[in-house]
Amino acid sequence: MNRSIILFIVGWVMRFEGLFLLLPFMVSLICRESRPWAYLLVAALCFGGGFLMSRKKPQGRLFPREGYVSVGLSWIVISLLGALPFVITGDIPNYMDAAFETISGFTTTGASILNDVEALSASGLFWRSFTHWIGGMGVFVFMMALLPLIGGSDMNLMKAESPGPSVERLVPHVKDTAKILYMIYTGITVAEILILLATGMEVLDAFCISFGSVGTGGFGVRNDSCGGYTVLQQNIVAMFMIICGVNFTAYFYLRSRRFRDAFRMEEVRWFLISLLGAVALVAVSIAERAGSAAEAAQQALFQVASVMTTTGFATVDYDLWPVPARMILVVLMFTGACAGSTAGGIKMSRIVILVKSLWNETKMVIHPRAVRKVKLDGRSLKPEVLRATNGFIAAYFAVFMISAIAISIDCSDITTDLTAVAATLSNVGPGLSQVGPACNFSFFSPFSKIVLMIDMLAGRLEIFPILVLLSPACWRNR
């Protein structure tokens, strides 16, 4: 284990967090709040500590093990440090709750412990939502867009942080790939902010809602989430949630005029087909309750888009919907959207690979001598991709079951426990029953909150960086 490389990388992450904290500091100054220095103090702590840790570039190569450890530790460190402004300003005085809220923000989960969101300061609301934007595309993708960290082995950092069964360069150099991704990501964000402002939405709301929908996080600035906005504004947010649930590689292909490659992506097609199918089924299920077919379709589109992209915004309390509609939403919590997007969940590409693998195995029983390969986008998948997909799904449900049993000591009902774990592990945010869209996670004990925080980090980092951190073998020297 090359600890000097890990220390160097974590130090750079802290330095970047220090820079990020200057934005809520500026918001606090503009709004003339009483404690703007809180953000400046934590920014100085992050930058100073990070500078000491990363002032000297280490020798050696970044291997996958160091990549996973660096990413896992970095996300934990920025979350724990990012909680400090909430405590210092008094927005969230309890550090455990502040850490829960911050981890939920960076992991784009959107699960909250706040009973009154509107009681937060403007800078607190901004920082809370801005963590979604930082975590949506990834801290390391942002860093690599600006500077090379460990040279040619930076790809091991991107693989450890980026979602999906496989991560590839869009162009030959990792730094250029990161730049392209962030250009697309920033462009989509700016577009949504401008469109929402044009509809009359307040400036702070437009920024925070855009951060939440583009980062697929779901922290609102109002107690009713998105329920108080106009239908037009809700539809705009729904469209941008869907846009950011698509694999960003498709946008790179469109940007490069490789239209054929963009439309060949099976994962994107199945994501859109599944989403439209779910919208139709939910709309039919809630038609009588909604009052009109148009209202049912609008509510179904927003909530299906929100849950499937693991954003977590809400316009209605869908926990009051009929059982079939709620069951569809629970299934969508697990599937998630596309790999290479800002969404959480298992990812549509893994679902497609799993279904094709099962179909091939069924055919092999009928024709044992047949040679069949699993293909995606017309290309045969390598055995290591299939192995990684099966391993991820097995690890996902193992963590899900252990976590559900662990938090059951709080004696909540089974719906609350199961959907709380599903919502945090898939980075959705709200679940059902006591953690539904009209409720929050504040009633959980400190132990259960720690379990759910680990689930949020594990879900955002695709399980294995957290499992590697918890493995004693990881910390032994080679």
C-alpha positions as CSV (number, residue, x, y, z in Angstrom):
1,M,0.0,0.0,0.0
2,N,1.5,3.3,-1.1
3,R,0.2,5.6,1.7
4,S,2.0,8.6,0.4
5,I,0.0,8.6,-2.8
6,I,-3.2,8.2,-0.9
7,L,-2.3,11.1,1.4
8,F,-1.4,13.2,-1.6
9,I,-4.7,12.6,-3.3
10,V,-6.8,13.2,-0.2
11,G,-4.9,16.4,0.3
12,W,-5.8,17.7,-3.2
13,V,-9.4,16.8,-2.6
14,M,-9.4,18.9,0.6
15,R,-7.9,21.8,-1.3
16,F,-10.6,21.7,-3.9
17,E,-13.3,21.5,-1.2
18,G,-11.8,24.7,0.3
19,L,-12.3,26.4,-3.1
20,F,-15.9,25.1,-3.3
21,L,-16.7,26.5,0.1
22,L,-16.0,30.0,-1.2
23,L,-19.2,30.0,-3.1
24,P,-21.6,29.7,-0.1
25,F,-19.3,32.2,1.6
26,M,-20.1,34.7,-1.2
27,V,-23.8,33.9,-0.9
28,S,-23.7,34.5,2.8
29,L,-22.0,37.9,2.2
30,I,-24.6,38.9,-0.5
31,C,-27.5,37.9,1.8
32,R,-25.8,39.8,4.7
33,E,-26.0,36.8,7.1
34,S,-24.5,36.9,10.6
35,R,-21.8,34.2,10.2
36,P,-20.3,34.2,6.7
37,W,-16.9,33.6,8.3
38,A,-18.0,30.0,9.1
39,Y,-17.5,29.0,5.5
40,L,-14.3,30.9,5.2
41,L,-12.9,29.3,8.3
42,V,-13.7,25.8,7.1
43,A,-12.4,26.7,3.6
44,A,-9.1,27.8,5.2
45,L,-9.0,24.6,7.3
46,C,-9.5,22.4,4.2
47,F,-7.1,24.3,2.0
48,G,-4.4,24.6,4.7
49,G,-4.6,20.9,5.7
50,G,-4.8,19.8,2.1
51,F,-1.8,21.8,1.2
52,L,0.3,20.3,3.9
53,M,-0.8,16.8,2.8
54,S,-0.2,17.3,-0.9
55,R,2.7,19.8,-1.1
56,K,5.1,17.0,-2.3
57,K,4.2,14.7,-5.2
58,P,4.9,11.1,-4.2
59,Q,6.8,8.5,-6.2
60,G,5.3,5.4,-7.6
61,R,2.3,4.3,-9.6
62,L,-1.4,4.5,-8.5
63,F,-2.6,0.8,-8.6
64,P,-6.3,-0.1,-8.4
65,R,-6.1,-0.8,-4.7
66,E,-4.7,2.7,-3.9
67,G,-7.3,4.1,-6.3
68,Y,-10.2,2.6,-4.4
69,V,-8.8,3.6,-1.0
70,S,-8.1,7.1,-2.2
71,V,-11.6,7.6,-3.5
72,G,-13.3,6.0,-0.5
73,L,-11.3,8.1,2.0
74,S,-11.6,11.3,0.0
75,W,-15.4,11.1,-0.1
76,I,-15.6,10.4,3.7
77,V,-13.2,13.3,4.4
78,I,-15.0,15.9,2.3
79,S,-18.3,14.8,3.8
80,L,-17.1,15.1,7.4
81,L,-15.5,18.5,6.7
82,G,-18.4,19.8,4.7
83,A,-20.7,19.3,7.6
84,L,-18.8,21.8,9.8
85,P,-20.3,25.0,8.3
86,F,-23.8,23.7,9.2
87,V,-22.7,23.2,12.8
88,I,-20.8,26.5,13.1
89,T,-23.6,28.6,11.6
90,G,-26.3,26.9,13.7
91,D,-28.2,25.7,10.7
92,I,-27.8,22.1,11.9
93,P,-26.3,22.3,15.4
94,N,-26.0,18.5,15.9
95,Y,-22.9,17.2,14.1
96,M,-24.3,13.7,13.5
97,D,-27.3,15.2,11.7
98,A,-25.0,17.7,9.9
99,A,-22.8,14.8,8.7
100,F,-25.9,12.8,7.6
101,E,-27.2,15.8,5.6
102,T,-23.8,16.5,4.0
103,I,-23.1,12.9,3.1
104,S,-26.6,12.8,1.6
105,G,-25.7,15.9,-0.4
106,F,-22.4,14.8,-1.8
107,T,-23.7,11.3,-2.6
108,T,-26.7,12.9,-4.4
109,T,-29.1,11.0,-2.2
110,G,-31.3,13.7,-0.9
111,A,-32.4,12.0,2.3
112,S,-32.8,14.6,4.9
113,I,-33.1,14.9,8.7
114,L,-34.6,18.4,8.6
115,N,-38.1,19.0,9.8
116,D,-38.1,22.6,8.4
117,V,-36.0,23.1,5.4
118,E,-37.1,26.8,5.0
119,A,-35.5,27.6,8.4
120,L,-32.0,27.2,6.9
121,S,-30.1,30.3,5.9
122,A,-29.7,31.1,2.2
123,S,-26.0,30.1,2.3
124,G,-26.9,26.8,4.1
125,L,-29.5,26.0,1.4
126,F,-27.0,26.9,-1.3
127,W,-24.2,24.7,0.1
128,R,-26.6,21.9,0.8
129,S,-27.7,21.8,-2.9
130,F,-24.3,22.6,-4.3
131,T,-22.9,19.4,-2.7
132,H,-25.3,17.6,-5.1
133,W,-23.7,19.3,-8.1
134,I,-20.2,18.5,-6.8
135,G,-21.0,14.9,-6.2
136,G,-23.1,14.4,-9.3
137,M,-20.4,14.1,-11.9
138,G,-17.7,13.4,-9.2
139,V,-15.0,15.2,-7.3
140,F,-12.2,13.4,-9.1
141,V,-13.6,13.9,-12.5
142,F,-13.6,17.7,-11.7
143,M,-10.1,17.5,-10.4
144,M,-8.8,15.6,-13.4
145,A,-10.4,18.1,-15.7
146,L,-8.1,20.8,-14.3
147,L,-4.8,18.9,-13.4
148,P,-3.1,15.5,-13.8
149,L,-2.8,14.0,-10.4
150,I,-0.7,10.8,-10.8
151,G,-0.1,10.9,-14.5
152,G,-1.0,7.9,-16.6
153,S,-2.6,6.0,-13.7
154,D,-5.4,8.6,-13.1
155,M,-7.8,6.2,-14.8
156,N,-7.8,4.1,-11.7
157,L,-9.4,7.0,-9.8
158,M,-12.0,7.6,-12.4
159,K,-12.9,3.9,-12.5
160,A,-13.3,3.8,-8.7
161,E,-15.6,6.9,-8.6
162,S,-17.6,6.7,-11.9
163,P,-20.8,4.6,-12.0
164,G,-21.3,1.7,-14.3
165,P,-20.0,-1.8,-15.1
166,S,-17.1,-0.4,-17.2
167,V,-15.5,3.0,-17.5
168,E,-13.8,4.0,-20.8
169,R,-12.0,7.1,-22.1
170,L,-14.1,9.1,-24.5
171,V,-10.8,10.4,-26.0
172,P,-7.2,9.1,-25.5
173,H,-6.3,11.2,-22.5
174,V,-8.1,11.0,-19.1
175,K,-7.8,14.7,-18.5
176,D,-9.5,15.5,-21.9
177,T,-12.3,13.0,-21.1
178,A,-12.9,14.7,-17.8
179,K,-13.0,18.1,-19.4
180,I,-15.6,17.0,-22.0
181,L,-17.8,15.5,-19.3
182,Y,-17.7,18.6,-17.2
183,M,-18.3,20.9,-20.2
184,I,-21.5,18.9,-20.9
185,Y,-22.5,18.8,-17.3
186,T,-21.9,22.5,-16.8
187,G,-23.8,23.4,-20.0
188,I,-26.8,21.4,-18.9
189,T,-26.8,23.1,-15.5
190,V,-26.5,26.6,-16.9
191,A,-29.3,25.9,-19.4
192,E,-31.7,24.7,-16.6
193,I,-30.9,27.7,-14.4
194,L,-31.6,30.2,-17.3
195,I,-34.8,28.4,-18.3
196,L,-36.1,28.3,-14.7
197,L,-35.3,32.0,-14.2
198,A,-37.2,32.8,-17.4
199,T,-40.3,31.2,-15.9
200,G,-40.2,33.5,-12.9
201,M,-38.5,31.2,-10.4
202,E,-36.5,33.0,-7.7
203,V,-32.8,33.1,-8.1
204,L,-31.8,31.0,-5.1
205,D,-34.5,28.4,-6.0
206,A,-33.4,28.2,-9.6
207,F,-29.8,27.5,-8.6
208,C,-30.6,25.0,-5.9
209,I,-33.2,23.1,-7.9
210,S,-30.9,23.0,-10.9
211,F,-28.1,21.7,-8.8
212,G,-30.4,19.0,-7.4
213,S,-32.0,17.9,-10.7
214,V,-28.7,17.9,-12.8
215,G,-26.8,16.2,-10.0
216,T,-29.9,14.0,-9.4
217,G,-29.8,14.8,-5.7
218,G,-33.2,16.1,-4.7
219,F,-32.6,18.6,-1.9
220,G,-35.4,21.2,-2.1
221,V,-35.5,24.7,-0.7
222,R,-39.1,24.5,0.3
223,N,-40.8,22.1,2.8
224,D,-43.1,20.8,0.0
225,S,-40.0,20.0,-2.2
226,C,-41.3,21.0,-5.7
227,G,-45.0,20.9,-4.9
228,G,-45.3,24.7,-4.7
229,Y,-43.8,25.4,-8.2
230,T,-46.0,25.9,-11.3
231,V,-46.8,22.9,-13.5
232,L,-44.5,24.4,-16.2
233,Q,-41.6,24.6,-13.8
234,Q,-42.3,21.1,-12.5
235,N,-42.2,19.8,-16.1
236,I,-39.0,21.6,-16.8
237,V,-37.4,20.0,-13.8
238,A,-38.7,16.6,-14.8
239,M,-37.2,16.9,-18.3
240,F,-33.8,17.8,-16.9
241,M,-33.9,14.9,-14.5
242,I,-34.5,12.6,-17.4
243,I,-31.7,14.3,-19.4
244,C,-29.3,13.7,-16.6
245,G,-30.4,10.1,-16.2
246,V,-29.0,9.4,-19.7
247,N,-25.5,8.1,-20.2
248,F,-23.3,11.2,-20.8
249,T,-21.5,9.3,-23.5
250,A,-24.5,9.7,-25.7
251,Y,-24.2,13.5,-25.4
252,F,-20.5,13.2,-26.3
253,Y,-21.5,11.2,-29.4
254,L,-24.1,13.9,-30.3
255,R,-21.5,16.6,-29.7
256,S,-19.1,14.8,-32.0
257,R,-21.8,14.3,-34.7
258,R,-21.5,10.5,-34.2
259,F,-25.3,10.2,-34.3
260,R,-25.3,6.5,-35.2
261,D,-23.3,5.6,-32.2
262,A,-25.6,7.7,-30.0
263,F,-28.7,6.0,-31.2
264,R,-27.2,2.5,-31.0
265,M,-26.8,2.7,-27.2
266,E,-29.1,-0.1,-25.9
267,E,-29.0,1.1,-22.4
268,V,-30.4,4.6,-23.3
269,R,-33.2,3.0,-25.3
270,W,-34.2,0.7,-22.5
271,F,-34.0,3.5,-20.0
272,L,-36.4,5.6,-22.0
273,I,-38.7,2.7,-22.8
274,S,-38.8,1.6,-19.1
275,L,-39.5,5.2,-18.0
276,L,-42.4,5.7,-20.4
277,G,-43.9,2.4,-19.6
278,A,-43.7,3.1,-15.9
279,V,-45.3,6.6,-16.4
280,A,-48.2,5.0,-18.3
281,L,-48.8,2.3,-15.6
282,V,-48.5,4.8,-12.7
283,A,-50.8,7.3,-14.5
284,V,-53.5,4.6,-15.0
285,S,-53.1,3.6,-11.4
286,I,-53.6,7.1,-9.9
287,A,-56.1,8.4,-12.6
288,E,-59.0,8.3,-10.2
289,R,-57.1,9.9,-7.4
290,A,-55.6,12.7,-9.6
291,G,-58.9,13.9,-10.9
292,S,-58.0,14.1,-14.6
293,A,-56.0,12.2,-17.1
294,A,-53.7,15.1,-17.8
295,E,-53.0,15.7,-14.1
296,A,-52.4,12.0,-13.5
297,A,-49.9,11.9,-16.5
298,Q,-48.1,15.0,-15.2
299,Q,-47.8,13.7,-11.6
300,A,-46.7,10.3,-12.9
301,L,-44.1,11.7,-15.2
302,F,-42.5,13.8,-12.5
303,Q,-42.4,11.1,-9.8
304,V,-41.3,8.3,-12.1
305,A,-38.6,10.5,-13.5
306,S,-37.6,11.6,-10.0
307,V,-37.4,8.1,-8.6
308,M,-35.9,6.3,-11.6
309,T,-33.1,8.9,-11.9
310,T,-32.7,8.7,-8.1
311,T,-33.3,12.4,-7.7
312,G,-35.9,12.4,-5.0
313,F,-37.9,15.5,-5.7
314,A,-41.6,15.3,-5.0
315,T,-44.7,17.2,-6.1
316,V,-47.2,15.0,-4.2
317,D,-47.1,12.6,-1.3
318,Y,-46.8,9.4,-3.4
319,D,-46.9,7.3,-0.2
320,L,-50.7,7.9,-0.4
321,W,-50.9,6.5,-3.9
322,P,-52.5,3.0,-4.6
323,V,-50.3,0.0,-4.0
324,P,-49.5,-0.8,-7.7
325,A,-48.1,2.7,-8.2
326,R,-46.0,2.5,-5.0
327,M,-44.7,-0.9,-6.0
328,I,-43.6,0.4,-9.4
329,L,-41.7,3.2,-7.7
330,V,-40.0,0.8,-5.3
331,V,-38.8,-1.3,-8.3
332,L,-37.5,1.8,-10.0
333,M,-35.5,2.7,-6.9
334,F,-33.4,-0.4,-7.5
335,T,-33.0,-0.2,-11.2
336,G,-32.0,3.5,-11.4
337,A,-31.1,5.1,-14.7
338,C,-28.1,4.8,-17.0
339,A,-24.4,4.1,-16.2
340,G,-22.3,7.1,-16.9
341,S,-25.1,9.5,-15.7
342,T,-25.4,11.3,-12.4
343,A,-28.1,8.8,-11.2
344,G,-27.7,6.0,-8.6
345,G,-29.2,2.6,-8.4
346,I,-28.0,-0.7,-10.0
347,K,-28.0,1.0,-13.4
348,M,-29.9,0.1,-16.5
349,S,-26.8,-1.3,-18.3
350,R,-26.4,-3.9,-15.5
351,I,-30.1,-4.8,-15.7
352,V,-29.8,-5.3,-19.5
353,I,-26.6,-7.4,-19.1
354,L,-28.3,-9.5,-16.3
355,V,-31.4,-10.2,-18.4
356,K,-29.3,-11.1,-21.5
357,S,-27.1,-13.4,-19.3
358,L,-30.2,-15.2,-17.9
359,W,-31.6,-15.6,-21.4
360,N,-28.4,-17.1,-22.6
361,E,-28.2,-19.5,-19.7
362,T,-31.8,-20.6,-20.4
363,K,-30.9,-21.2,-24.1
364,M,-27.8,-23.1,-23.0
365,V,-30.0,-25.6,-21.1
366,I,-31.9,-26.3,-24.2
367,H,-28.8,-26.3,-26.5
368,P,-25.8,-27.3,-24.4
369,R,-23.3,-27.2,-27.2
370,A,-24.3,-23.8,-28.5
371,V,-21.7,-21.0,-28.1
372,R,-23.4,-17.8,-27.1
373,K,-22.0,-14.4,-26.1
374,V,-23.7,-11.6,-24.3
375,K,-23.6,-8.5,-26.4
376,L,-24.3,-4.8,-25.7
377,D,-24.5,-2.2,-28.4
378,G,-23.6,-4.9,-30.9
379,R,-20.3,-5.8,-29.2
380,S,-19.5,-8.9,-27.2
381,L,-18.9,-8.2,-23.6
382,K,-15.6,-9.3,-22.0
383,P,-15.8,-12.0,-19.2
384,E,-14.5,-9.5,-16.7
385,V,-17.4,-7.2,-17.4
386,L,-19.9,-10.0,-16.8
387,R,-18.0,-11.0,-13.6
388,A,-18.0,-7.4,-12.4
389,T,-21.7,-7.1,-13.1
390,N,-22.6,-10.2,-11.2
391,G,-20.3,-9.3,-8.4
392,F,-21.8,-5.9,-8.0
393,I,-25.4,-7.1,-7.9
394,A,-24.5,-9.8,-5.3
395,A,-22.6,-7.2,-3.2
396,Y,-25.5,-4.7,-3.6
397,F,-28.1,-7.1,-2.2
398,A,-25.8,-8.4,0.5
399,V,-25.3,-4.8,1.8
400,F,-29.0,-4.2,1.4
401,M,-30.0,-7.2,3.6
402,I,-27.4,-6.6,6.2
403,S,-28.3,-2.9,6.5
404,A,-32.0,-3.6,6.7
405,I,-31.4,-6.0,9.6
406,A,-29.1,-3.6,11.3
407,I,-31.6,-0.6,11.3
408,S,-34.5,-2.8,12.3
409,I,-33.3,-2.4,16.0
410,D,-35.1,1.0,15.9
411,C,-38.4,-1.0,15.7
412,S,-39.8,0.8,12.7
413,D,-42.2,-1.0,10.4
414,I,-40.8,-3.2,7.7
415,T,-41.8,-0.9,4.9
416,T,-39.9,2.0,6.5
417,D,-36.8,-0.2,7.1
418,L,-36.6,-1.7,3.6
419,T,-37.3,1.5,1.7
420,A,-35.0,3.5,3.9
421,V,-32.1,1.2,3.0
422,A,-33.2,1.0,-0.7
423,A,-33.5,4.8,-0.8
424,T,-30.1,5.5,0.7
425,L,-28.2,2.6,-1.0
426,S,-29.7,3.6,-4.4
427,N,-29.2,7.3,-3.6
428,V,-32.9,8.1,-4.2
429,G,-33.7,10.0,-0.9
430,P,-37.2,9.5,0.2
431,G,-38.8,6.1,0.6
432,L,-42.2,5.0,1.9
433,S,-44.1,5.1,5.2
434,Q,-42.1,6.9,7.9
435,V,-39.4,8.0,5.4
436,G,-41.9,9.0,2.6
437,P,-41.7,12.3,0.7
438,A,-43.7,14.1,3.5
439,C,-41.4,12.7,6.2
440,N,-37.6,12.6,7.0
441,F,-34.9,10.4,8.6
442,S,-34.5,12.4,11.8
443,F,-36.2,9.7,14.0
444,F,-33.5,7.1,13.4
445,S,-31.0,6.4,16.2
446,P,-27.4,7.5,15.8
447,F,-26.4,3.8,15.0
448,S,-29.0,3.6,12.3
449,K,-28.0,6.9,10.8
450,I,-24.4,5.7,10.6
451,V,-25.5,2.6,8.8
452,L,-27.5,4.7,6.4
453,M,-24.6,7.1,5.9
454,I,-22.4,4.1,5.0
455,D,-25.1,2.9,2.6
456,M,-25.2,6.3,0.9
457,L,-21.5,6.3,0.4
458,A,-21.5,2.7,-0.8
459,G,-24.3,3.4,-3.2
460,R,-22.6,6.4,-4.8
461,L,-19.2,4.8,-5.0
462,E,-20.6,1.5,-6.4
463,I,-20.1,-0.6,-3.2
464,F,-16.5,-1.7,-3.7
465,P,-14.5,1.3,-2.6
466,I,-16.2,1.1,0.8
467,L,-15.9,-2.7,1.0
468,V,-12.1,-2.3,0.2
469,L,-11.8,0.2,3.0
470,L,-13.4,-2.2,5.4
471,S,-11.2,-5.1,4.3
472,P,-8.1,-5.8,6.6
473,A,-6.3,-7.3,3.7
474,C,-6.4,-3.9,1.9
475,W,-4.2,-2.3,4.5
476,R,-1.4,-4.9,4.5
477,N,1.7,-4.1,2.6
478,R,2.2,-5.9,-0.7
